[in-house]
């Protein structure tokens, strides 16, 4: 395998860095596969104390977003919102946000980055924390989107009887999002608020 000639980056030549640029392209192209593999690992163990696995939580959350006719940015962001649990359990929200940030609307990555503190609204008081800690962001452009995300797709997605789509179902969406040009302004849409789509009606009785 070809390699650069330097042992210190400051000694690299233009040719060295052009070589690295070419050799890194196949690695970058496999980002979606590595993200999906990390997500699949979350299916190996149940979340301690919960009734479902971390993977099932992500699938359930994303299925709820899908049912509400959310766009692909919301669906993939929701699927991956806790992908950092294994490697960064103390700041999993920010970890997950950095994974998706180059490829989704800023609104979605901001919501994923801050969903942890917004979620404490539901349980923080049981630990003596301020359950309204999220109010520090009450004037932020994306406050409503994050509050809605937590209420509709996150806090309620720990149900072992919920019928979620499979990881294989979501794979094409993940590959599509991660195939985008990183930080494309037309994708990131800085400052644009779409919010969550209207809540879809529950399926009616059959027959």
C-alpha positions in Angstrom: 0.0 0.0 0.0 1.2 3.4 -0.9 2.0 5.8 2.0 3.3 9.3 2.6 7.0 10.0 3.1 6.7 12.0 6.3 6.6 11.1 10.0 5.6 14.6 11.0 2.7 16.3 9.4 4.6 19.6 9.1 7.1 17.8 6.7 4.4 16.6 4.3 4.6 17.7 0.7 1.8 18.6 -1.7 2.1 15.2 -3.3 1.8 13.5 0.1 -1.4 15.3 0.9 -2.8 14.7 -2.6 -2.2 11.0 -2.0 -3.9 11.1 1.4 -6.9 12.9 -0.1 -7.3 10.2 -2.7 -6.8 7.3 -0.3 -9.3 8.8 2.2 -12.2 8.9 -0.3 -13.1 5.2 0.0 -13.0 5.5 3.8 -15.3 8.5 3.9 -17.6 6.8 1.5 -18.2 4.0 4.1 -19.3 6.4 6.8 -22.9 5.3 6.6 -21.9 1.6 6.9 -19.9 2.4 10.1 -22.7 4.4 11.6 -25.2 1.6 10.9 -22.8 -1.0 12.4 -22.6 1.1 15.6 -26.3 1.4 15.7 -26.7 -2.4 15.2 -24.4 -3.0 18.2 -27.1 -1.3 20.3 -29.3 -4.2 19.7 -27.1 -6.6 21.6 -28.0 -5.4 25.1 -31.1 -3.9 26.7 -30.8 -0.4 28.0 -30.1 -1.0 31.7 -33.4 -1.0 33.5 -35.6 -0.4 30.4 -37.8 -2.9 28.6 -36.1 -2.5 25.2 -32.7 -2.2 23.6 -31.1 1.0 22.6 -31.5 -0.1 19.0 -35.2 -0.7 19.4 -35.6 2.8 21.0 -34.0 4.3 17.9 -36.1 2.3 15.5 -39.3 3.0 17.5 -38.5 6.8 17.5 -37.8 6.8 13.8 -40.9 4.8 13.0 -43.0 7.3 14.9 -41.4 10.1 12.8 -42.0 8.1 9.6 -45.7 7.6 10.6 -46.0 11.4 11.0 -44.7 11.8 7.4 -41.5 13.5 8.6 -38.9 14.2 5.9 -35.7 12.2 5.5 -33.6 14.5 7.7 -36.0 14.1 10.6 -36.3 10.3 10.1 -32.5 9.7 10.0 -31.8 12.2 12.7 -34.3 10.5 14.9 -33.0 7.1 14.2 -29.5 8.2 15.1 -30.3 10.6 18.0 -28.8 8.2 20.6 -26.1 6.5 18.5 -23.5 8.0 20.9 -24.8 6.1 23.9 -22.1 3.4 23.6 -19.1 5.6 23.2 -20.2 8.8 24.9 -22.9 8.0 27.4 -22.3 11.3 29.3 -22.7 13.5 26.2 -24.4 11.2 23.8 -26.6 13.9 22.4 -23.7 16.1 21.3 -21.8 13.1 20.0 -24.8 12.0 17.8 -25.3 15.6 16.6 -21.7 15.8 15.3 -22.2 12.5 13.4 -25.1 13.9 11.4 -24.3 17.6 11.4 -22.6 17.8 8.0 -25.5 16.0 6.2 -28.8 17.3 7.6 -30.7 20.5 8.2 -29.3 22.6 11.0 -32.6 22.4 12.8 -32.3 18.6 13.0 -28.7 18.5 14.3 -29.5 21.2 16.9 -32.5 19.2 18.2 -30.4 16.1 18.4 -27.6 18.0 20.2 -29.9 19.4 22.8 -32.5 16.7 23.2 -30.8 15.4 26.4 -31.4 18.5 28.4 -34.9 18.8 27.0 -35.7 15.2 28.0 -35.0 16.1 31.7 -38.4 17.8 31.6 -39.9 14.4 32.1 -37.8 13.1 34.9 -35.4 15.6 36.3 -37.5 16.4 39.3 -37.1 12.8 40.5 -33.3 13.4 40.9 -33.7 16.9 42.4 -32.8 18.6 39.1 -34.5 21.5 37.5 -37.0 19.9 35.1 -37.3 23.2 33.3 -33.6 23.5 32.5 -34.5 23.5 28.9 -36.0 27.0 29.4 -32.5 28.5 29.0 -33.1 27.9 25.3 -36.7 29.2 25.3 -35.8 32.1 22.9 -33.9 29.9 20.5 -35.2 29.4 17.0 -35.4 25.6 17.4 -36.8 25.4 20.9 -40.3 24.4 19.7 -38.9 21.8 17.4 -36.8 20.2 20.2 -39.7 20.2 22.6 -42.0 18.6 20.0 -39.3 16.0 19.1 -39.0 14.9 22.7 -42.7 14.8 23.3 -43.7 13.0 20.1 -40.8 10.8 19.1 -38.4 10.3 22.0 -39.9 10.1 25.5 -42.7 7.8 24.4 -40.5 5.3 22.5 -39.7 2.7 25.1 -42.7 0.5 24.4 -41.9 -3.2 23.9 -45.2 -3.7 22.2 -44.7 -1.1 19.6 -44.4 -2.4 16.0 -41.2 -0.7 14.7 -39.7 -0.8 11.2 -36.5 -2.8 11.0 -33.0 -1.4 10.7 -32.8 -2.8 7.2 -35.9 -0.7 6.3 -34.1 2.5 7.3 -30.7 1.7 5.7 -31.4 3.3 2.3 -32.3 6.5 4.0 -29.1 6.5 6.0 -27.0 5.9 2.9 -28.9 8.6 1.0 -28.2 11.2 3.7 -24.6 10.3 4.2 -24.0 10.4 0.5 -24.7 14.2 0.5 -21.9 16.7 0.1 -20.8 17.6 3.6 -22.0 21.1 4.8 -23.8 21.9 1.6 -25.6 25.2 2.4 -28.6 23.9 0.5 -28.8 21.0 2.9 -27.8 22.6 6.1 -30.3 25.5 5.6 -28.9 27.5 8.5 -31.6 29.2 10.6 -34.5 27.7 8.7 -37.4 26.3 10.8 -39.6 23.7 9.4 -40.7 22.2 12.7 -42.2 18.7 13.0 -45.0 17.8 10.6 -48.6 17.6 12.0 -49.3 14.5 14.1 -50.6 11.8 11.9 -54.0 10.3 12.9 -53.9 6.9 14.5 -54.7 4.0 12.1 -58.4 3.4 12.1 -60.1 0.0 12.5 -59.8 -2.5 9.7 -63.0 -3.4 7.8 
